[in-house]
Amino acid sequence: MTTPVTTPVTTPVTTPVFLITGATGRLAGAVIDLLGSRGDRLLLVGRNKDRLAELEEEFGTPGRIETLAADVSDPDGASHAVAEAVGRFGRLDGLVHMVGGFRAGPLFLMNSGVCEDLLRANYLSAVTATQAALPHLGEGGRLVYFSTPLAEVPMPALSAYSAAKAALAAWVGSIAHEVKRNGIHANTVVMTMADTPDKRQERPDLNTEHMVTPELVARVVGFLTGPASDGLYGCRVPVLGKFEFRSDLSGPPPGLGGPPPGLGGPPPGVGGPPPGAGGPPPGVGGPPSGVAGPPSGVGGPR
Ligand SMILES: NC(=O)c1ccc[n+]([C@@H]2O[C@H](COP(=O)([O-])OP(=O)(O)OC[C@H]3O[C@@H](n4cnc5c(N)ncnc54)[C@H](OP(=O)(O)O)[C@@H]3O)[C@@H](O)[C@H]2O)c1
């Protein structure tokens, strides 16, 4: 009679693992909260060690949600971050690339170094992080990026930011076709300014009702990183809240003071838009504080 050989039973750990780059940023907390509550395993990556320590304090759970200091805009830093995710959790299912930078200012006051910085933060970092992550992703893998409507509709004094995000958008549009052949979903959240505490402090002049909440952005990230978005490849998902582009020529939206085209003037006493409906779009009233240069009247949504 032979003695049965007991082989150790290894339970495959199938819980999805996501690398969140730019985890030290303003929007990441809501995303970490949502993906973490869903049970995903997360490696939170950023350069700011103080902020990483706060994230560790708030969300850190060994084997579930961990942090790492690395600069993913550098190819070695990106490779290190991916190797740590795979080494710590045993797999990688996606990249949520939240790295980004923002500066406003008219061209005549802008140092060309700002353009290079914004290209690195908004576009090149996506290239380096994605190149590092891709070899570990397979069928059902997820890549999520963040852009702005200004990539397609640039406004004054936002040239460097708009161009950097436009580069990102075109790049994602292209690679989405490449990676979908392997079942990998690459999509972009196209969002306007988020309602965050520091934005409220920086721009008290803005109507926060026209901003989007980090929680709304997080819900869309949850969708784009989950099975509900299976089959969506290369999509740009607008998360614009009540934001809209306006022009003095177009006047207020129908029903807010102007007659429908061809219907003559408004009834007596119904002349103008209601308070708050006649001005420039949110964020177009002035530059963010601390931004050198833009003349009054420029600056804008992100
Ligand atoms: N917040 C908004 O209103 C808004 C609107 C439209 C689009 N977006 C986009 O949504 C994403 C997340 O927004 P957010 O407000 O959370 O971003 P954020 O706070 O401005 O920045 C996110 C993180 O990017 C990292 N970063 C910046 N430059 C970098 C570089 N050169 N190399 C490596 N890391 C760099 C920083 O982390 P470390 O310094 O720790 O590395 C920062 O914490 C960004 O892509 C942003 O452009 C945001």
The ligand as an ORCA input file, in Angstrom:
! r2SCAN-3c Opt
* xyz 0 1
  N      -8.259     67.795    -10.794
  C      -8.867     68.246    -11.900
  O      -9.666     69.188    -11.845
  C      -8.597     67.597    -13.236
  C      -9.268     68.047    -14.373
  C      -9.003     67.434    -15.611
  C      -8.092     66.397    -15.694
  N      -7.446     66.004    -14.563
  C      -6.445     64.935    -14.670
  O      -6.807     63.856    -13.815
  C      -5.622     63.249    -13.283
  C      -5.688     63.256    -11.759
  O      -5.937     64.605    -11.341
  P      -5.362     65.181     -9.954
  O      -6.008     66.496     -9.730
  O      -5.432     64.138     -8.906
  O      -3.853     65.412    -10.379
  P      -2.744     66.225     -9.573
  O      -3.092     66.266     -8.130
  O      -2.486     67.528    -10.252
  O      -1.441     65.343     -9.861
  C      -1.431     63.937     -9.688
  C      -0.034     63.474     -9.362
  O       0.809     63.494    -10.515
  C       2.144     63.352    -10.040
  N       3.053     64.026    -10.961
  C       2.987     65.302    -11.433
  N       3.984     65.532    -12.295
  C       4.701     64.383    -12.383
  C       5.845     63.999    -13.107
  N       6.498     64.832    -13.928
  N       6.299     62.747    -12.941
  C       5.688     61.870    -12.114
  N       4.599     62.185    -11.392
  C       4.117     63.422    -11.518
  C       2.163     64.019     -8.667
  O       2.564     63.066     -7.711
  P       4.003     63.089     -6.997
  O       4.525     64.470     -7.030
  O       3.815     62.507     -5.639
  O       4.763     62.144     -7.851
  C       0.710     64.349     -8.371
  O       0.317     64.035     -7.069
  C      -4.440     64.050    -13.847
  O      -3.977     63.457    -15.022
  C      -5.081     65.382    -14.184
  O      -4.384     66.088    -15.211
  C      -7.674     66.572    -13.340
*
